Amino acid sequence: MLQLQNDNLLLKKTLTELVATPQLVDRIISDFDYTTFHLSTPEDKSKLLVSITSKSFKDIKQYDAINKLNQTYAEFQTEIVEPGYDYSIYVDLLSVAAKSPEDIELTINEISLLKRNLLAIPFKLAFKSYQEQAIKYDQSGIEPEPSSEIYEINYRDEEAIYIKPSFDRVTVIFSTVFKDETDKIFGKVFLQEFVDARKRAVQNAPQVLYSHKEPPLEVRNLIKYQADDKKGYVTFVLFPRHLTVQKQDNTINHIQLFRNYFHYHIKCSKAYMHSRMRFRVNQYLKVLNRAKPENEEVARKTASGRRFNSA
């Protein structure tokens, strides 16, 4: 099964070309989850303005997103925010080209991870909250009361991510919409495989739970939409082994793209099933064609018993 990448391939390719050969550009790049990038050179071909707009930005903004992005992209920080976009950085292509090849690659990779770094902000805050609660529990030995703190990211129409930290785990809940009945069936099969794989061999994987229509208790008070037959909720329970400092970035990389990964493979499974159906129909048609009797010449008799051909 294909694992989707966190960076934007087209954004990375464009940046690589512009660093090698600066030129005037005005390009719009669309990504998953209603995210759009705009690359332009409003002043000079060596000065590149990279802007991003995302449906999730209005929720992430309340978590001090702009300051955190400015810290990550301090080298490219600018006071300018392109109209119609949520965040912008200013890249001096000549300064980037003057770096060593390794540093150029690192810089391009960091810029192409702009959307990933934006979505990672609430995850990092939830992980930090978990660590603080875990330290208090270790020091006192008293289990703290369940926290009401939940990070909500509305990143698609009627779909959201909910992140709830506690002293011994972080719960991540995806709400997702299945637009037709076959998607629901395939979705249940995929999610059951997640559960079975953890039981069979991948015991270090997060616990996966699935509920149909009814949201989990952790987020039931936050859901803005009524119960819907087309909606499902996927819950990942991240345990301390997934939340160590060394593994946090890897955990974020894998879990934030779960929805795209999930629906991508549903569509691939449907396409494969249809191709097998077409192949089987063609095989049956060949059998039917071979089974057709050939036209044989039929001999008939007159009343007197004489024979003549019908042809």
N, C-alpha and C positions, 0 to 999 in steps of 0.2 A: 504494500500500500504506500502511496506517495505521501511524504511529509512536506507540507507547504513551507516555504521560507518566509521569515519575518520581514526581510527587506523587500523593497520594490525593485524588481529587475530592470524595468524600463528607466526608472529614475537613476539607478546605478549606471546603466549603460550610457545614458545621456551625460551624466557627470564625467564619466571616464573620457568620453569623446571631447567634451568641452575643456577639460583640463589639458588634454593633449593638444587640441587646436581650438583656442577661444574663437567664438563667432557669435553673431547676433542670433538670438533665439527667442521664441515666444511659443511655448509648448505647454499644453494641459495634459496631465496624466491622471487617469481615473484608477482608483484602487478599490479593494473590497470595502464593504460597510459604508458606502456613500462618502468615501474619502477622496479628495481631489487635490492634486499638486499642480502648482503653476510655476514654471521656470521661465524667467524673462531677463532680458538685459536692458533695463530702461535707460541707462546712462552710457555705458561703455561695454564693449563685447567681453572685456575681462572682468566685469562686475556682474555677478549672477545673483538675482533675487529669487529665492526659493520660498514659496508660500504653501501653506496647507490649510484646508478646511475639512472638518469632520463633524458628523452628527453628534458624536460623543463629547465634543469639546465643551459644550455648555455645562455638562455635568462635571467633567474633570477640572474645569476652570476653578471651581470652588475649593479644590484641594491645592491651591497655590501653584497651578500648572505652569503659568508663565514664568515665574521665578525659577522653578525647577528646570524648565527647558532652557532658560538663559544660562543656568549653571552648566548644563550639559553642552550647550553650544555657545560657550562664552567667547570663543574665537570668532564667531560669526554673528554675534549679537548686534542688533540694530533697533533703533527707535521706530523704524518704519514698519507698519503693518499694512500690507496691500489691501485696498478696499475689497470687501467680499470674501476675505479669508480670515482665518483665526490667528495665525502665527506666521511670522516671516523671519528668515535669516539671510544675511548678505555674505556671499562667498566671493573672495578675491581669488580668481582662478590663477593669476600669476603667482601669488603667494603659495597656493597649494602646489602648483607645478614645480616650485623651487625646493620642495621637500624631497626626502629620499623616497625611493619607490615603495618601501614598506609603509612609510608614513602617509604617502598619497593614498594607498589602498585603505589604510585605517580611516582616513578622513572621509573618503568616498563611502565606505561602509557605514560610518556613523551618520552621515547625512541621509543615506538611503533607509536608515532605521528610524526616521523621524516619527512616523506613525506608531511604530512599536514603542518608542520611548515615551510618546504621549500616553498610550494606553497602559504603560507600565506604572505610571504614577500612583493610581489608587492601589494597585497590587503591592507596591513597595510600602505604602503607608499601612496597609493591612498587615503586612509581614512585620513591620516595626511595632505595631500595636500588639501583635502576638508575642513578640520577644519581650516586650515590657511586662505583659501579663504573666508570661512564663517565669520571668525572673522573680516577680513578686510571689508567685506560687512556690518557687524553689526556696525562697528565703523564709516564708512564713509557714509553709506546709498546709495552708488553708486554701481550699478551692474557692476562688472568687465567684461572685454572682455573675450569671450570664450577662454579657455586655449587649446593649441595644445598638451598638455601633455597626452600621452596615454601609458599605460603599456601593453606590448604585451608578451604573453606566448604561444609559439608554443609547445604544449605538446603531440600532436599526428601527424601522417602524414596528412597533409592538413587540420588540425584542430587546432584552437587556441582560447585563451581567450584574450579579449581586455578590459582594465579597464580605464575609462576616468573620472577623478574627475572634478567637477565644484563647484561653491560656494553654490549651493542648492541641489545637488544630486551627486551620483556616478553611472555611467552607466557601466554595465558589459555585454559584448557581447560574446556569444559562437558561433563559427562556427562549424557546425557538418555535417558529410557526411552520407547520407542514401544510402546503397549499393543496395537496391532493391525497387521496386515501393510500395510494401506493407508497408515497413518501413516508407515511406513518408506519406502514408495515416494514419497509426497509429500515427505517429508523429504529424500530424495536429490535430487529434482528442484530443491527450493529451494536446497540447498547447492551444487549444480552451477551454479545461476544466480549465486550469490555469486562463485564462481570465474570464470565466464565474464564477468561484468560487470567484474571487475577487469582482465581481459585486454583487453576491448573499449574501455572508456571511463574507468572509475573507477580509474585506476592508482595513485592516492594512498591507496586503501582498504587496510586490513590484509589480509595474506595469510590465506586461509581453507583449512583442511584438514579432512577428515572420515575417520574410521575406524570400522568396524563391528565390534562385539564386543571386539576387542583394544584396550586402552587405549594411548595414545602412550607412547613410551619415557620421557618426562620424569616421568610419574606412575605408571608401572607398579608401582613398589614401594609406592605409597600406597593403591592400590585395595583396598578391603576386601571387594569382592564378586567372585565368580567370573565368568568370561566368560559373557555372556548374549546370546542372539540378539536380544533386545528392546532392547539397550542400544547407544547410539552415542556417539561422542566428537567434539566440534566444537572445533577449535583455531584461535584467532586469534593471529596474530603481529603485535604492535604495534611499529612501528619508531620511531626517534627523532623523526620528524616528527609522530607522534601523541602524543608524551610531553613536549612542551614545556610550560612552566609555563602558558602561555596556553590550551593545548588539553586539559590534564589533566582538568578538570571535565567538559568536553564528551565526552571519551572515556569517562569513567566513566558518565556519564548514558546513553550509547548502549549500552555493552557489558553493563552489569549487568542490563538488561532483555531481553537477547537471547533467553533461553529462553522467556519469556512471548511475545515477539514471534514467535518461530519457531513455537510450537505454536498460537498464535492464528491465524496465517495458514494453517496446515495445516487447521484446523477450518473456516475461511472458504472455503478451496478445495473442501473436501468438500461443504460446504453449497451452494456455487455449482454444483458438478458435479451434485448431486442435483436441484437446481431445473431445470437444463437437461435432465436425463433425464426428469423429470416433464413438462416442456414438450414434449419430443419424443414421448413416449408419447401425450399428448393429441392431437398432430398426426396420429399414425398412426391413432388411434381415429376421428378425423374422416374420414380417407380410407377406412377400412373401412366406416364407416356409409354413406358416399356410394356405396360399391361394392355394397351389398346390392341384389339384384334385387327389383323390386316384385312382389307377388302378382298374377299374371294369371289371368283366367278360362280354364279349360281345357275345350275341347269334345271330347266323346267320341262314338263311333259304336256303334250296335248291330250285330248280325250281319247284319241286312238292309240296313245302310247308312244308316239314319236317324241323325240327329244329336240329341244332347241335352246340356245343360249339367250339369257335375258339381256345380254349386251346387244 
